[in-house]
Amino acid sequence: MDILLATDFVRQRPWISYPFAVATVAITFGLRHAAGDALSGFPFLSFLPAILISGLLGGLWPGLLAAVLSGYLVQKFFIDPVDTVWPVTASQWVGLSIFAINAMIIVGLMQAILVSYRRQRELQAQLEDFNGRLERTVAERTDKLKQEMREHAAAQTQLRQLQKMETIGHLTGGVAHDFNNMLAVIIGSLDMAKRRLSGAENPRLVTAIDNARDGAQRASVLTARLLAFSRQQPLAPQVIDANKLVSGMSDLLRRTLGEQVRIETVLAGGLWPTFADVSQLENAILNLSVNARDAMPQGGHLTIETANTELDDRYVRMHSEVVAGQYVMISITDTGGGMAQEVIDRAFDPFYTTKGPGKGTGLGLSQVYGYVKQSGGHIKIYSEVDRGTTVKMYLPRHVGTATAVGAMGIAPAIPQGSASDLVLAVEDDEQVRAMTVESLRELGYTVLEADSAAGALEHLERHPGIDLLFTDIVMAGMNGRQLADVVAERWPAVKVLYTTGYTRNAIVHNGVLDHGVFLLTKPFTLEQLAHKLREVLKTSEEPIED
């Protein structure tokens, strides 16, 4: 086969193979003529090698050309009588016939060898092509498997992080109820103390009360952030136009971040509405913007961008907690120092901070994380050291006809109650109940109190003129929601306002307040209590749905 491979060049070029066949016969003729009488008995036999070589190197037609030319030369020059082509005797016809048969056999064998060789070459080429395609397929599949392994590893990392966050969330949620009750007593008592100052006291007393109240408020903010991280804060979502919300926050952000930070907003045209809690979304944007400012101590550029986006199945495979679908994306990008990967991995952990002592609680990002997750969304950090950071919040697209709102307004001045409004306060913690009753009376309401649902029902039986039931949710025996259900059935005119430091899904399902439910979370200030009471009392009667 090496000879055939080496002589392919001749076979593939007819303008070489035919002259080669003629030259081979001519050389054989010269040698035969030079041999003279020494080979006089073998005229045809001398030319068979030339026919074989011509058929091997040239193929069928050059081999036939060599056979015809050889027969002509033998008949004309080496068989008597010379100078004639046709045989004159029977033995000459036999000799010529045998030569022709042998020549055809040789040419046929050479052609069969060449056909077999060409078929083998075709099969070899097909095999090489198949091997090449197989190697490419194996390489592609290997790359795909490696990619899937990377995605699986990333998903496993995300899952472990999610499980860790869930565990911490359950822990913080369990502590929140008792801690908020304590803060409710502290904040309420400080509010009452300040309202009862005559003005003639030592100024340091007022300062001390204000400092104590500020500290308690900071503690309540920390508790709220812990509840947000654990996804247990009650949300009141509504349809939001994120473009309007971001535009409405521009002035607030410029005042908060200072002149050293240049703020740019890139708002997408045709942005989809989303469904979320407006105030909590504002807090999330503000938290992320403040973090961005802190990452740019010498000033820099902050970009807030909105966009429509879709998280596909491939993205979901890498982030196991994400649901594929359409989202509204809000991103905050800074030009600060960026974060290393190990910092990104822990960024959402509560109490984790890279800031110096006293400069951060480590709960800002964890609060944003909890809020986004509780809203059915997704949050992702992209950062490179010395290149800046981008935090992207993905909130589910809302499909519906409700009118989208933008930024929230400012609450009006504190309203006062009326002695004609009769409020029944139900709270099983004695200190919290005493503070609540005192606060209600300070606002001008007539108040009845009960330490259990059973006691509240007794008051409702004896006092049919009760206007509002102000009840804690988490109580021993019948809880606040169960009490409200009984009240709605037997005294439908009585309004209900819930309070709690920890909802435990009594009135909050999937992170959303039930329809028609009013809630004031602990700890609350006197001003917050006053506004919420007037809101509930002015609201037309609505049934409470399960």
RODO-2510 file (C-alpha; in nm, 4 decimals, decimal comma):
residues 546
     n   res          X          Y          Z
     1     m     0,0000     0,0000     0,0000
     2     d     0,2978     0,2278     0,0466
     3     i     0,3745     0,1892    -0,3271
     4     l     0,0160     0,2769    -0,4174
     5     l     0,0197     0,5734    -0,1813
     6     a     0,3487     0,6934    -0,3284
     7     t     0,2210     0,6648    -0,6873
     8     d    -0,1144     0,8390    -0,6317
     9     f     0,0426     1,1495    -0,7767
    10     v     0,0754     0,9815    -1,1196
    11     r    -0,2714     0,8220    -1,1221
    12     q    -0,4438     1,1451    -1,0349
    13     r    -0,2877     1,3205    -1,3379
    14     p    -0,3839     1,1623    -1,6759
    15     w    -0,1482     1,3910    -1,8634
    16     i     0,1332     1,2049    -1,6834
    17     s    -0,0069     0,8485    -1,6671
    18     y    -0,0668     0,8026    -2,0451
    19     p     0,2756     0,9267    -2,1532
    20     f     0,4234     0,7121    -1,8745
    21     a     0,2500     0,4022    -2,0194
    22     v     0,3847     0,4813    -2,3663
    23     a     0,7340     0,5410    -2,2250
    24     t     0,7290     0,2110    -2,0351
    25     v     0,6381     0,0191    -2,3515
    26     a     0,9020     0,2092    -2,5477
    27     i     1,1720     0,1236    -2,2951
    28     t     1,0663    -0,2403    -2,3015
    29     f     1,0749    -0,2328    -2,6839
    30     g     1,4280    -0,0939    -2,6774
    31     l     1,5481    -0,3551    -2,4339
    32     r     1,3810    -0,6348    -2,6307
    33     h     1,5327    -0,5124    -2,9541
    34     a     1,8765    -0,4909    -2,7948
    35     a     1,8497    -0,8472    -2,6639
    36     g     1,8011    -0,9717    -3,0204
    37     d     1,8021    -1,3476    -3,0703
    38     a     1,8617    -1,4138    -2,6976
    39     l     1,4890    -1,3588    -2,6342
    40     s     1,3558    -1,4605    -2,9704
    41     g     1,1249    -1,7234    -2,8210
    42     f     0,9472    -1,4890    -2,5772
    43     p     0,8220    -1,1855    -2,7741
    44     f     0,4951    -1,1260    -2,5869
    45     l     0,6270    -1,2257    -2,2452
    46     s     0,8844    -0,9438    -2,2532
    47     f     0,6101    -0,6764    -2,2623
    48     l     0,3950    -0,8091    -1,9766
    49     p     0,5942    -0,6188    -1,7071
    50     a     0,5372    -0,2936    -1,8978
    51     i     0,1621    -0,3621    -1,9070
    52     l     0,1622    -0,4451    -1,5344
    53     i     0,3529    -0,1263    -1,4452
    54     s     0,1298     0,0869    -1,6703
    55     g    -0,1875    -0,0614    -1,5205
    56     l    -0,0580    -0,0189    -1,1657
    57     l     0,0585     0,3394    -1,2037
    58     g    -0,1977     0,4646    -1,4500
    59     g    -0,5043     0,2552    -1,4000
    60     l    -0,7399     0,0868    -1,6489
    61     w    -0,6992     0,2988    -1,9615
    62     p    -0,3241     0,3535    -1,9469
    63     g    -0,2912    -0,0259    -1,8891
    64     l    -0,5073    -0,0995    -2,1949
    65     l    -0,3064     0,1501    -2,3962
    66     a     0,0154    -0,0300    -2,2966
    67     a    -0,1375    -0,3717    -2,3862
    68     v    -0,2529    -0,2582    -2,7344
    69     l     0,0742    -0,0811    -2,8072
    70     s     0,2758    -0,3862    -2,6899
    71     g     0,0734    -0,6262    -2,9097
    72     y     0,1197    -0,3983    -3,2100
    73     l     0,4978    -0,3746    -3,1627
    74     v     0,5407    -0,7506    -3,1103
    75     q     0,3371    -0,8389    -3,4187
    76     k     0,5132    -0,5793    -3,6369
    77     f     0,8737    -0,6188    -3,5291
    78     f     0,9315    -0,9520    -3,3550
    79     i     0,7080    -1,2131    -3,5293
    80     d     0,7693    -1,3260    -3,8854
    81     p     0,6797    -1,2006    -4,1268
    82     v     0,7859    -0,8598    -3,9899
    83     d     0,6271    -0,5341    -4,0931
    84     t     0,2816    -0,6931    -4,0693
    85     v     0,0351    -0,6544    -3,7806
    86     w    -0,2052    -0,9439    -3,8362
    87     p    -0,1048    -1,3057    -3,7730
    88     v    -0,0694    -1,5305    -4,0773
    89     t    -0,0812    -1,8703    -3,9093
    90     a    -0,3082    -2,0383    -3,6582
    91     s    -0,0266    -2,0618    -3,4021
    92     q     0,0303    -1,6865    -3,4327
    93     w    -0,3396    -1,6226    -3,3693
    94     v    -0,3208    -1,8475    -3,0620
    95     g    -0,0119    -1,6657    -2,9349
    96     l    -0,1744    -1,3237    -2,9859
    97     s    -0,4968    -1,4403    -2,8147
    98     i    -0,3074    -1,5757    -2,5150
    99     f    -0,1141    -1,2459    -2,4897
   100     a    -0,4377    -1,0473    -2,5078
   101     i    -0,5986    -1,2637    -2,2375
   102     n    -0,2961    -1,2344    -2,0093
   103     a    -0,2752    -0,8594    -2,0704
   104     m    -0,6451    -0,8190    -1,9818
   105     i    -0,6016    -1,0304    -1,6696
   106     i    -0,3053    -0,8194    -1,5585
   107     v    -0,4859    -0,4915    -1,6318
   108     g    -0,8003    -0,6240    -1,4578
   109     l    -0,6059    -0,7330    -1,1494
   110     m    -0,4305    -0,3978    -1,1319
   111     q    -0,7665    -0,2200    -1,1675
   112     a    -0,9160    -0,4394    -0,8890
   113     i    -0,6209    -0,3546    -0,6651
   114     l    -0,6651     0,0146    -0,7397
   115     v    -1,0419     0,0025    -0,6729
   116     s    -0,9779    -0,1775    -0,3460
   117     y    -0,7112     0,0770    -0,2582
   118     r    -0,9419     0,3716    -0,3364
   119     r    -1,2199     0,2132    -0,1289
   120     q    -0,9796     0,1620     0,1555
   121     r    -0,8718     0,5271     0,1283
   122     e    -1,2372     0,6371     0,1353
   123     l    -1,3087     0,4211     0,4381
   124     q    -0,9964     0,5527     0,6066
   125     a    -1,1038     0,9107     0,5356
   126     q    -1,4514     0,8372     0,6695
   127     l    -1,2955     0,6776     0,9767
   128     e    -1,0709     0,9776     1,0295
   129     d    -1,3696     1,2104     0,9855
   130     f    -1,5706     1,0010     1,2296
   131     n    -1,2834     1,0024     1,4777
   132     g    -1,2526     1,3767     1,4388
   133     r    -1,6243     1,4283     1,4950
   134     l    -1,6120     1,1858     1,7877
   135     e    -1,3213     1,3742     1,9418
   136     r    -1,5014     1,7049     1,8928
   137     t    -1,8188     1,5577     2,0441
   138     v    -1,6243     1,4207     2,3386
   139     a    -1,4492     1,7546     2,3849
   140     e    -1,7789     1,9442     2,3639
   141     r    -1,9473     1,7034     2,6030
   142     t    -1,6498     1,7236     2,8380
   143     d    -1,6673     2,1041     2,8327
   144     k    -2,0422     2,0833     2,8933
   145     l    -1,9913     1,8418     3,1822
   146     k    -1,7266     2,0700     3,3288
   147     q    -1,9662     2,3637     3,2944
   148     e    -2,2440     2,1627     3,4565
   149     m    -2,0069     2,0639     3,7362
   150     r    -1,9167     2,4290     3,7883
   151     e    -2,2844     2,5225     3,7871
   152     h    -2,3611     2,2390     4,0274
   153     a    -2,0798     2,3480     4,2584
   154     a    -2,2057     2,7066     4,2450
   155     a    -2,5595     2,5874     4,3176
   156     q    -2,4354     2,3810     4,6100
   157     t    -2,2507     2,6828     4,7458
   158     q    -2,5643     2,8922     4,7064
   159     l    -2,7705     2,6230     4,8785
   160     r    -2,5318     2,6015     5,1735
   161     q    -2,5363     2,9786     5,2026
   162     l    -2,9156     2,9780     5,1857
   163     q    -2,9414     2,7119     5,4546
   164     k    -2,7039     2,9064     5,6758
   165     m    -2,9076     3,2226     5,6274
   166     e    -3,2296     3,0336     5,7023
   167     t    -3,0829     2,8990     6,0269
   168     i    -2,9707     3,2437     6,1382
   169     g    -3,3089     3,3809     6,0330
   170     h    -3,4990     3,1382     6,2545
   171     l    -3,2731     3,2298     6,5449
   172     t    -3,3200     3,6039     6,5039
   173     g    -3,6952     3,5705     6,4501
   174     g    -3,7320     3,3755     6,7720
   175     v    -3,5545     3,6462     6,9741
   176     a    -3,7419     3,9359     6,8119
   177     h    -4,0764     3,8946     6,9922
   178     d    -3,9490     3,9321     7,3495
   179     f    -3,6913     4,1927     7,2519
   180     n    -3,9515     4,4074     7,0755
   181     n    -4,1822     4,3871     7,3780
   182     m    -3,9034     4,5226     7,5943
   183     l    -3,8273     4,7995     7,3467
   184     a    -4,1972     4,8852     7,3250
   185     v    -4,2039     4,9467     7,7016
   186     i    -3,8845     5,1533     7,6901
   187     i    -3,9803     5,3707     7,3922
   188     g    -4,3384     5,4189     7,5087
   189     s    -4,2319     5,5113     7,8600
   190     l    -3,9730     5,7593     7,7321
   191     d    -4,2335     5,9200     7,5047
   192     m    -4,4736     5,9548     7,7958
   193     a    -4,2017     6,0934     8,0233
   194     k    -4,1046     6,3600     7,7725
   195     r    -4,4656     6,4666     7,7101
   196     r    -4,5167     6,5157     8,0828
   197     l    -4,2174     6,7408     8,1359
   198     s    -4,3232     7,0893     8,2419
   199     g    -4,0181     7,2656     8,1014
   200     a    -3,8878     7,3744     8,4387
   201     e    -3,6757     7,0620     8,4820
   202     n    -3,3004     7,0460     8,4518
   203     p    -3,2151     7,0588     8,0764
   204     r    -2,9887     6,7608     8,1268
   205     l    -3,2968     6,5549     8,2103
   206     v    -3,4480     6,6309     7,8676
   207     t    -3,1163     6,5497     7,7022
   208     a    -3,0942     6,2228     7,8911
   209     i    -3,4465     6,1236     7,7842
   210     d    -3,3709     6,2118     7,4219
   211     n    -3,0468     6,0140     7,4293
   212     a    -3,2216     5,7147     7,5823
   213     r    -3,4993     5,7355     7,3235
   214     d    -3,2481     5,7591     7,0366
   215     g    -3,0660     5,4536     7,1690
   216     a    -3,3907     5,2589     7,1977
   217     q    -3,4878     5,3633     6,8444
   218     r    -3,1513     5,2421     6,7128
   219     a    -3,2104     4,9137     6,8900
   220     s    -3,5540     4,8874     6,7312
   221     v    -3,3972     4,9518     6,3900
   222     l    -3,1537     4,6665     6,4507
   223     t    -3,4412     4,4383     6,5443
   224     a    -3,6309     4,5423     6,2325
   225     r    -3,3248     4,4625     6,0237
   226     l    -3,2921     4,1227     6,1860
   227     l    -3,6563     4,0506     6,1087
   228     a    -3,6041     4,1721     5,7538
   229     f    -3,3057     3,9406     5,7151
   230     s    -3,5055     3,6466     5,8540
   231     r    -3,7898     3,7345     5,6100
   232     q    -4,0378     3,7755     5,8933
   233     q    -4,1173     4,1429     5,8638
   234     p    -4,4787     4,2078     5,7590
   235     l    -4,4916     4,3625     5,4123
   236     a    -4,7699     4,5666     5,2565
   237     p    -4,6857     4,5296     4,8857
   238     q    -4,8407     4,7269     4,6061
   239     v    -4,7777     4,7789     4,2366
   240     i    -4,4661     4,9935     4,1938
   241     d    -4,3252     5,1913     3,9047
   242     a    -3,9544     5,1602     3,9860
   243     n    -3,8666     5,4482     3,7510
   244     k    -4,0938     5,6865     3,9436
   245     l    -3,9654     5,5586     4,2743
   246     v    -3,5990     5,6101     4,1797
   247     s    -3,6706     5,9530     4,0334
   248     g    -3,8608     6,0535     4,3466
   249     m    -3,5656     5,9509     4,5656
   250     s    -3,3046     6,1516     4,3740
   251     d    -3,3169     6,4600     4,5977
   252     l    -3,3120     6,2485     4,9143
   253     l    -3,0115     6,0542     4,7895
   254     r    -2,8198     6,3694     4,6945
   255     r    -2,8774     6,5180     5,0406
   256     t    -2,7856     6,1908     5,2117
   257     l    -2,4753     6,1031     5,0097
   258     g    -2,3239     6,4511     4,9900
   259     e    -2,1703     6,6548     4,7126
   260     q    -1,8668     6,4309     4,6634
   261     v    -2,0810     6,1569     4,5130
   262     r    -2,2125     6,2180     4,1623
   263     i    -2,5449     6,0426     4,1145
   264     e    -2,6658     5,9251     3,7749
   265     t    -2,9907     5,7456     3,7010
   266     v    -3,0361     5,5273     3,3927
   267     l    -3,4069     5,4504     3,3636
   268     a    -3,5304     5,1902     3,1156
   269     g    -3,8072     5,2804     2,8764
   270     g    -4,1178     5,0624     2,8960
   271     l    -4,0185     4,9314     3,2390
   272     w    -4,2488     4,6617     3,3742
   273     p    -4,4287     4,7253     3,7042
   274     t    -4,3342     4,5200     4,0064
   275     f    -4,5212     4,4239     4,3246
   276     a    -4,3416     4,5077     4,6485
   277     d    -4,3492     4,7107     4,9691
   278     v    -4,2688     5,0698     4,8693
   279     s    -4,1152     5,1872     5,1972
   280     q    -3,8978     4,8782     5,2274
   281     l    -3,7804     4,9146     4,8671
   282     e    -3,6898     5,2770     4,9387
   283     n    -3,4963     5,1626     5,2451
   284     a    -3,3162     4,8990     5,0367
   285     i    -3,2091     5,1533     4,7722
   286     l    -3,1017     5,3961     5,0436
   287     n    -2,9039     5,1273     5,2284
   288     l    -2,7230     5,0189     4,9120
   289     s    -2,6505     5,3812     4,8180
   290     v    -2,5067     5,4588     5,1622
   291     n    -2,2877     5,1484     5,1390
   292     a    -2,1700     5,2669     4,7975
   293     r    -2,0878     5,6108     4,9395
   294     d    -1,8875     5,4514     5,2218
   295     a    -1,6904     5,2559     4,9600
   296     m    -1,5904     5,5886     4,7959
   297     p    -1,4390     5,7959     5,0811
   298     q    -1,2776     6,0332     4,8326
   299     g    -1,5964     6,0677     4,6309
   300     g    -1,6978     5,8968     4,3119
   301     h    -1,9762     5,8083     4,0747
   302     l    -2,2976     5,6297     4,1764
   303     t    -2,5255     5,4906     3,9056
   304     i    -2,8793     5,3668     3,9711
   305     e    -3,0183     5,1720     3,6776
   306     t    -3,3492     5,0028     3,6035
   307     a    -3,4139     4,7391     3,3389
   308     n    -3,6431     4,4587     3,2326
   309     t    -3,4672     4,1239     3,2501
   310     e    -3,5329     3,7517     3,2395
   311     l    -3,3553     3,4935     3,4522
   312     d    -3,3414     3,1758     3,2446
   313     d    -3,3013     2,8089     3,3334
   314     r    -2,9230     2,8204     3,3035
   315     y    -2,9051     3,1019     3,5588
   316     v    -3,1450     2,9129     3,7846
   317     r    -2,9210     2,6030     3,7742
   318     m    -2,6444     2,8147     3,9246
   319     h    -2,8738     2,9785     4,1817
   320     s    -3,0997     2,7127     4,3289
   321     e    -3,3195     2,9567     4,5208
   322     v    -3,4148     3,1561     4,2090
   323     v    -3,7321     3,0954     4,0083
   324     a    -3,6965     3,1390     3,6336
   325     g    -3,9076     3,4205     3,4924
   326     q    -3,9318     3,7912     3,4189
   327     y    -3,8001     4,0448     3,6675
   328     v    -3,7584     4,4181     3,7148
   329     m    -3,3923     4,4853     3,7860
   330     i    -3,2696     4,7775     3,9998
   331     s    -2,8920     4,8047     4,0205
   332     i    -2,6653     5,0329     4,2225
   333     t    -2,3101     5,0692     4,0890
   334     d    -2,0228     5,2557     4,2553
   335     t    -1,6649     5,3347     4,1562
   336     g    -1,5218     5,2390     4,4946
   337     g    -1,2529     4,9929     4,5983
   338     g    -1,4601     4,6841     4,5255
   339     m    -1,4695     4,3582     4,7185
   340     a    -1,2686     4,0387     4,7123
   341     q    -1,4545     3,7112     4,6544
   342     e    -1,4331     3,6061     5,0186
   343     v    -1,5983     3,9343     5,1177
   344     i    -1,8741     3,8870     4,8584
   345     d    -1,9410     3,5373     4,9936
   346     r    -2,0122     3,6806     5,3417
   347     a    -2,1603     4,0168     5,2451
   348     f    -2,5195     3,9196     5,3322
   349     d    -2,4319     3,7591     5,6660
   350     p    -2,5819     3,9521     5,9571
   351     f    -2,3318     4,1506     6,1650
   352     y    -2,0576     4,0992     5,9057
   353     t    -1,8926     4,4276     5,8102
   354     t    -1,5585     4,5428     5,6728
   355     k    -1,6005     4,8857     5,8284
   356     g    -1,4107     4,9911     6,1375
   357     p    -1,5481     4,9632     6,4921
   358     g    -1,8522     5,1813     6,5491
   359     k    -1,8947     5,2534     6,1768
   360     g    -2,1421     4,9839     6,0816
   361     t    -2,3742     4,7228     6,2277
   362     g    -2,3307     4,4693     5,9492
   363     l    -2,7080     4,4512     5,9049
   364     g    -2,7623     4,6824     5,6086
   365     l    -2,7034     4,4280     5,3318
   366     s    -2,8628     4,1471     5,5307
   367     q    -3,1796     4,3564     5,5648
   368     v    -3,1862     4,4200     5,1901
   369     y    -3,1247     4,0499     5,1268
   370     g    -3,4142     3,9456     5,3494
   371     y    -3,6518     4,2013     5,1992
   372     v    -3,5731     4,0995     4,8402
   373     k    -3,6071     3,7295     4,9201
   374     q    -3,9320     3,7843     5,1100
   375     s    -4,0625     3,9739     4,8074
   376     g    -3,9969     3,6713     4,5853
   377     g    -3,6928     3,8286     4,4229
   378     h    -3,3199     3,7768     4,3934
   379     i    -3,0133     3,9855     4,4780
   380     k    -2,6630     3,9470     4,3381
   381     i    -2,3312     4,1253     4,3973
   382     y    -2,0774     4,1776     4,1188
   383     s    -1,7466     4,3292     4,2287
   384     e    -1,3771     4,3474     4,1494
   385     v    -1,1059     4,4908     4,3690
   386     d    -1,0216     4,8477     4,2623
   387     r    -1,2925     4,8316     3,9944
   388     g    -1,6085     4,9060     4,1930
   389     t    -1,9200     4,7148     4,2886
   390     t    -2,2640     4,6534     4,1390
   391     v    -2,5540     4,5220     4,3457
   392     k    -2,8510     4,4045     4,1406
   393     m    -3,1971     4,3543     4,2902
   394     y    -3,4416     4,1474     4,0861
   395     l    -3,8079     4,1904     4,1808
   396     p    -4,0771     3,9800     4,0080
   397     r    -4,2638     4,1434     3,7237
   398     h    -4,6251     4,2289     3,8070
   399     v    -4,8834     4,1446     3,5432
   400     g    -5,2078     4,3343     3,5997
   401     t    -5,3874     4,6641     3,5573
   402     a    -5,3352     4,8270     3,8988
   403     t    -5,1882     5,1785     3,8938
   404     a    -4,8217     5,1820     3,9901
   405     v    -4,7050     5,4180     4,2627
   406     g    -4,3760     5,5943     4,3112
   407     a    -4,2140     5,7257     4,6256
   408     m    -4,4073     5,7526     4,9521
   409     g    -4,5218     6,0805     5,0939
   410     i    -4,4370     6,2398     5,4314
   411     a    -4,6593     6,1590     5,7276
   412     p    -4,8715     6,4496     5,8621
   413     a    -4,8422     6,5931     6,2143
   414     i    -4,9436     6,3782     6,5122
   415     p    -5,3256     6,3516     6,5405
   416     q    -5,5156     6,3429     6,8717
   417     g    -5,7924     6,1013     6,9608
   418     s    -6,1351     6,1654     7,1049
   419     a    -6,2834     6,0572     7,4383
   420     s    -6,5857     5,9350     7,2442
   421     d    -6,3682     5,6711     7,0771
   422     l    -6,3586     5,3607     7,2967
   423     v    -6,0510     5,1392     7,2461
   424     l    -6,0065     4,7905     7,3907
   425     a    -5,6360     4,7083     7,4385
   426     v    -5,5501     4,3368     7,4654
   427     e    -5,1948     4,2424     7,5706
   428     d    -5,0700     3,9524     7,7831
   429     d    -4,7445     4,1246     7,8847
   430     e    -4,8273     4,3411     8,1840
   431     q    -4,5629     4,6069     8,1262
   432     v    -4,6400     4,6410     7,7578
   433     r    -5,0128     4,6570     7,8341
   434     a    -4,9634     4,9314     8,0954
   435     m    -4,7536     5,1366     7,8548
   436     t    -5,0049     5,0873     7,5725
   437     v    -5,3029     5,1901     7,7868
   438     e    -5,1200     5,4970     7,9124
   439     s    -5,0225     5,5965     7,5578
   440     l    -5,3821     5,5608     7,4362
   441     r    -5,5122     5,7744     7,7169
   442     e    -5,2407     6,0304     7,6539
   443     l    -5,3704     6,0581     7,2967
   444     g    -5,7211     6,1273     7,4295
   445     y    -5,8921     5,7916     7,3817
   446     t    -6,1156     5,6138     7,6313
   447     v    -5,9493     5,2809     7,7045
   448     l    -6,0456     4,9375     7,8328
   449     e    -5,7780     4,6742     7,8877
   450     a    -5,7612     4,2947     7,8935
   451     d    -5,4763     4,0474     7,9465
   452     s    -5,6232     3,7702     7,7306
   453     a    -5,8682     3,6997     7,4525
   454     a    -6,1204     3,5663     7,7041
   455     g    -6,1039     3,8911     7,9006
   456     a    -6,1471     4,0900     7,5810
   457     l    -6,4638     3,8982     7,4908
   458     e    -6,6062     3,9742     7,8354
   459     h    -6,5459     4,3468     7,7813
   460     l    -6,7099     4,3276     7,4403
   461     e    -7,0171     4,1628     7,5948
   462     r    -7,0467     4,4340     7,8623
   463     h    -6,9531     4,7355     7,6459
   464     p    -7,1281     4,7251     7,3070
   465     g    -6,9926     5,0700     7,2175
   466     i    -6,6314     4,9624     7,1654
   467     d    -6,4996     5,1210     6,8436
   468     l    -6,1619     4,9554     6,8034
   469     l    -5,9872     4,6402     6,9217
   470     f    -5,6117     4,6948     6,9627
   471     t    -5,4716     4,3450     7,0180
   472     d    -5,1398     4,1680     7,0353
   473     i    -5,1172     3,8675     6,8015
   474     v    -4,8949     3,6284     6,9947
   475     m    -5,0820     3,5338     7,3132
   476     a    -5,1331     3,2144     7,5080
   477     g    -5,4563     3,0282     7,4344
   478     m    -5,6598     3,2145     7,1742
   479     n    -5,4263     3,4380     6,9744
   480     g    -5,5040     3,7843     6,8412
   481     r    -5,6110     3,6650     6,4969
   482     q    -5,8534     3,4132     6,6387
   483     l    -5,9943     3,6815     6,8683
   484     a    -6,0398     3,9164     6,5718
   485     d    -6,2239     3,6451     6,3780
   486     v    -6,4739     3,6075     6,6643
   487     v    -6,5152     3,9843     6,6859
   488     a    -6,5718     4,0118     6,3107
   489     e    -6,8475     3,7534     6,3341
   490     r    -7,0249     3,8835     6,6471
   491     w    -6,9417     4,2566     6,6406
   492     p    -6,8702     4,3410     6,2762
   493     a    -6,8694     4,7183     6,3412
   494     v    -6,5609     4,6948     6,5650
   495     k    -6,2400     4,7878     6,3853
   496     v    -5,9278     4,5791     6,4549
   497     l    -5,5669     4,6945     6,4801
   498     y    -5,3003     4,4307     6,5414
   499     t    -4,9656     4,4810     6,7099
   500     t    -4,6788     4,2377     6,7379
   501     g    -4,3055     4,2050     6,7497
   502     y    -4,3142     3,8748     6,5635
   503     t    -4,6006     3,7724     6,3339
   504     r    -4,5550     3,3924     6,3110
   505     n    -4,7768     3,3952     6,0011
   506     a    -5,0937     3,4741     6,1977
   507     i    -5,1812     3,7650     5,9696
   508     v    -4,8845     3,7530     5,7329
   509     h    -4,8659     3,4819     5,4669
   510     n    -4,5739     3,4523     5,2299
   511     g    -4,4451     3,7761     5,3753
   512     v    -4,7591     3,9745     5,2801
   513     l    -5,0246     4,1186     5,5094
   514     d    -5,3674     3,9651     5,4637
   515     h    -5,6196     4,1811     5,2832
   516     g    -5,8007     4,4304     5,5045
   517     v    -5,5577     4,3862     5,7944
   518     f    -5,4037     4,6762     5,9876
   519     l    -5,0790     4,6143     6,1739
   520     l    -4,8551     4,8285     6,3965
   521     t    -4,5293     4,6501     6,4658
   522     k    -4,3527     4,6711     6,7997
   523     p    -4,1788     4,8747     6,9193
   524     f    -4,3824     5,1768     6,8109
   525     t    -4,3636     5,5419     6,9067
   526     l    -4,6502     5,7538     7,0301
   527     e    -4,6610     5,9301     6,6935
   528     q    -4,6821     5,6031     6,5015
   529     l    -4,9599     5,4812     6,7304
   530     a    -5,1563     5,8038     6,6841
   531     h    -5,1353     5,7954     6,3045
   532     k    -5,2276     5,4278     6,2814
   533     l    -5,5282     5,4631     6,5105
   534     r    -5,6708     5,7523     6,3075
   535     e    -5,6080     5,5575     5,9836
   536     v    -5,8009     5,2550     6,1110
   537     l    -6,0895     5,4531     6,2632
   538     k    -6,1365     5,6533     5,9442
   539     t    -6,1356     5,3455     5,7236
   540     s    -6,4707     5,2171     5,6058
   541     e    -6,5650     4,8776     5,7353
   542     e    -6,4004     4,5916     5,5470
   543     p    -6,4268     4,2199     5,6210
   544     i    -6,1128     4,0448     5,7352
   545     e    -6,0307     3,7606     5,4990
   546     d    -5,8532     3,4446     5,5946
***
